[in-house]
Every structure is written in structure tokens, then in C-alpha cells.
């Protein structure tokens, strides 16, 4: 029964995201942030009302198992930040099986660099960049945040010679260590297939390629603060993945907040409840308005 409920939860949240954007009244600028293997990679940029000051930026990464989804699928809790004075950029990235790891890492790093290069053009504060991701998108923000200031996953996509540093991470039900999935209750066959397709080999082999996609391997003193949420009834991405991430952050002394949600499923619409979004807003505001 819980597996059926997880599938229902994913579809319900997909519709919730699409309708929230449709009725939000927000308009986006459609922009190309890099060329990756001959294909334009795009983002949608939502800007708040101009108050004369550079605005902090949230970069959002959608879910979909690295093989589906799109930049129009934005969580309502993310969208509401535009009216609070944040700019929001929703990012497209390459899908499997056509493009495998680390192509996705190179693209998301390029997206941050492009937004920083073009910050003045869109009145963005280039030193106040936060990232927010769900599911597969949370894996990408976990990687992007944990490898802050690291050269390992920068790649050679344009623009070059500018920092991809971010100041904070919001991670919802994401992956942190592919090599530990089978040991901790993962029984969703499609999840194992998707992660193996991303890496290009069976993740159970625990090879160097698999380890290169594991966020917990990059955490160091340059990693920014994290805000992590995960449902205990998630059968797509086991909650142990967020526990591993949180523990690794704590071991390195990185400021991190973790909310395990006892009765929540994967991609649960209840993650967008006002009580939780306000906690995230306090986390983000503390980073961008007090430093």
C-alpha cells in the first residue's frame, strides 16, 4: 500500500506544482545559460518587484529521476519567495540515458557561473545565491553545495573563470551516497536502475565512478549551511540517504538542519505547508540578510 501511496504522492505534487505556477501570475525570462554537448541548456528566471537593491537568488532544480521533469515544475514554496523579494531561477539539465554523469554536475556549475556573470544585468546579488532541489534535483544541489569551491566537478562549459560558489542549500528527499542504497531498505527497482543509468554502471559495484557522484565525499570546510527534509515513508529515496548527509555534515562541523517527516511520502505536497516553508525562509533570510 505504501508504494502505491508514494506513486500517488508524486503525481499529486506534480499537478500541485503546475497549477501553482499557472495561477501565480509570475512571468519568467527564458534564458540560455550554456551549450552542453551541442545542446542549449536553459533556465527560467523569475524576478521580484524592483526595490532598487540587488536581490538574493534561489536556483531551483526539479526532480524526475534525472530522466524526466522540467523547469516549469517548481514547488509552491519556492515560487512564493519571489513575492518575498527573492529572484528564482529554475534550471534545465541533461537527462539520462542520453547524457550520463558527470555531465549534470558540469551543467549545474555552469548555471551558477552564468547567473553570477550576468547578475548585474538582472539586478541579482552575486554573493547571495541559494540552491533548492527535490529528489534527483536534491542530489544535484547536494553535490553543488558539498563541492563548494572544489575544482573537481567544474568541467569546461562556458562561462569559465568565475566562481560557482553558493551560500546555502535546501535539500528535499535527495540522494547522498549511491553505494549505500542497497543496504538501507531500498526496494524500488526503478530507483536502482535510474541511479545506475546516471553513473553508467551498476552502483552496487561501488566503483570510483559511483563515488564521484556521492555528495558526502565532497563535504569540507567550504561547504555552506544545509536545510534537509525527508519523509520517513519515502520508498523511492530512502530517508537513510538524508540521515547519511546530515551526519556527514555534522562530522565536518557544517551548520545543518534536518527535519525527518514521520508520515510523509516521496514528493509529498505537505512539504509545502506554511509551517515548514517559514522555517526554510528563516534559514535563507539568516544567510542572505544577516551576513
N, C-alpha and C positions, 0 to 999 in steps of 0.2 A: 504493500500500500504506500509506503513512504517514497518508493521510487516513482510511482505514478504522481504523487503529490509534488515531487521535485520537478517533473516534466511540466505539470500544470503551472507550477510557480514560475518557470522560465517563460512560458507563453503569456501568462498574465502580466508579468513585468514588461515584456516586450511591448504589449499593447499599451500598458500604462505609460511607458516612455514615449511612444509615438504620439499618443493623444496629448500628453503633457506638452510636447513641443508644438504640436499643431495648434493648440489653443493658448499657447503662451504669448503670442503676439510678437515674439522675437524674430528679428531678421538677421541673417548672417552674411558675412563676406566670404565668398568661396575663393580660396587661395591655393596655389601650388607651393609646397614647401621644399620639395627636392625632386630629382629624377632618379629613380631606383631601377636599375637594370632595364632602362629604356621606357619605363612607365612613370607617368606623372603621379606623384603622391600628393594628396590634397588634404586640406583642413577647412573646417568651417569656423569662423571667428565671430563670436557674439560680443558686442561692445556695450557697456553700460552708458547711461547719460553722461555727457562730458561735464565734469565739475572743475575743469581747469588743471587737475593734477594727474600725473601718470597713474594708471590703475594697475593693481596687482592682477596676476593672471593665473587661471586654473587651466591646465591642459588635461583633457579627459580622454581616456582610452576605453573603448567599448569592449564587451565580451563577445563570445561566439566560437570558442574553441580554436582560435586562430584560423578558422576556415569559413566564417560567416559573420554576419552583423554589418554594421555601418556607422558612419559618423553622425547619422540622424538619430541613432538610438542613444539618447542621453538621459541619465537618471534625473527625475524631477528635482531631487535635492541639489544636483549640480546646476541645473537651469536657474533655480531661484537665486543663485549667487550673483547673477547679472544685475538683478534689481537691488542687490546689496552693494554694488559698486565694483564687482569683480568682472574682468573680461574672462570669457570661456572660449577655449579653442578645442574643438573636437576633431580627433586625428584619424585618418585612414592609414592602414598599414597592410603589407602584403600578406596574402593568405596561403596556407598550406593546401594541397601538396605542391603547388607551383613554385613557391619560394620557401626555403627552409632556413632554420637558424644558422647563423646569426643575422640574416637579412633584416628581421624585425627589429633587432637591437640597433642596428645601424640607422634604420629609418627613424625610430623614435628619438634617438640622439640628434639626428639631423633636424627633426621638427623643433626641438628645444633651441638649437643653434639658430635656425631660421627666424624663430619668433624673437629671439634676443637681438639678432641683427636688425630686424625690422621694427623693434619696439617703438622707436621714435615716430615712425610712420603711422602707428595706430594708438599712440598715447599710452603705451604699456610701460610698466615699471620693470625693467630688465633684471632687477635684483630681487624681485618678489614673485617668483614663479613656483607654483604648487602643482602637483600632479595627482590625479584621482583616477583609479581604474577599477573595473569589476571583472571577476573571473579571469579569462585569458588576458584581458586588459590590466587586471591587477597583477598578474605575473609580469607584465611589461613595466608597470610602474615600480614593482618591487625590484626589478633589475635596474631600472633607470635610477632609482633612489639609492640602492645599495652600492652601485658602482660610481657614485658621485665623485667627480674629479679623477676617476680612473681612465687611463688611455686604452684599456683592453677592448672595449666594445664600441669605440668611437667610429670605426670604419673610415671610408674615404668619400662618403657622399657630401655634396655641397649643401650648405656653405661650410667651409673649413676655417680653422684658426680662430675659433671663438668657443667659449665655454658652454657645455651642456649641463652645467650645474643647476640643481633645483634646491629649493629651500624647505620643502615639506612634502610628505606623501600620505595620501588617503587610499587605503587598500581594502577592498571588499572581496572576500572569499576567493583569494588568489593562491597560486602555487608558489612554493619556496624551495622545494627540493624534490625533483623528479625521482631521484634514486631511492627515496624512502616511501614512495606511494604504496607499493605492494605490501609493505609491512604494517600498514596502518589503516586497514579497513576499506581500501579502495576495491570496490566490486563492480564499478561501472566500466564495462568493457570498452565503451566508446571513448571514455576519458583516457584509458591506457593507449588506445590506438591513436588518439589525437596528439598526445604528448610524444609518442614515438615518431609520428609523422612530422612533427615540428623539428625534432632533433635529427631525424633522418636515419634512425636506427632504434632498436628496442631499448627503451630506457632502463629496463631491468638489467641490461649489461653493465650499467654503471660505469661507462667509459668517460674519457676526457671530454668528448663532445656533449654528453649528458651533463657533466659537471659544469661545463661552460654556460649552461642555461639555468643554473640554480642560483637564485638571488642570494641565498645565505652564504655563498662562497665569496662574495664581494664586500661584505659589510666591514667597514673600518671606521676610523675616527672622522672621516669626511662624510659619512652617511648622515643625512638630515633626519629630523624627527618623523616618526610614523604614527598614523592613527589606523588601527586594524579592526575590522569587524568580520565575523564569520558565523554562519548558522550551524548549530550542533547537529541538525537533521539533514545536512547537506550530503547527498550521496553522489554528487558529481565531483566536487573538490572537497575531500575530507577535511574537517576542521583542524586535524593534526597539522596540516600544512601551515596554517596561520600560527599555531602554537609553536612550531619549529622556528618560524620567522621571529616571533616575539621573543622567544628565549635567546635566539642568536643576537638580536638587537640588545637585549638586556646584558648579555655577557660582555658585549663591547662597550657598554655604558652609553648607548644611544637612547635619547629621550623617545619613549614609545608608549602608546596607549593601546590596550587590547580589550575589545568587548566581544566575548563569546555569547552568542544569542541562543539560549537553550532550545527553543521550539521553532527555530527558523530554518527554512529550506534554501536551496540554491536560488539565487536571483530573486529573493523574496521581496515583494513590494513593500513589506513592512520596514525594510531598511530605510525607507524614505520618510518614516514617521518624524513628525516635527521634533519630538524629544531627542532623537538621535542626530538629526541634522543640526540642531542647535549645538550639540556637543562638538560636532565637526567644525561648525562655524567658529566656536570659541577657540578650538585648536588652531584653525587657519588664521583667525584675527590676531591671535597671540604672536604668530610668526611674522605676519606682514605689517602689523600696526604698532608693535612694541619694540621692534629692532631697527 
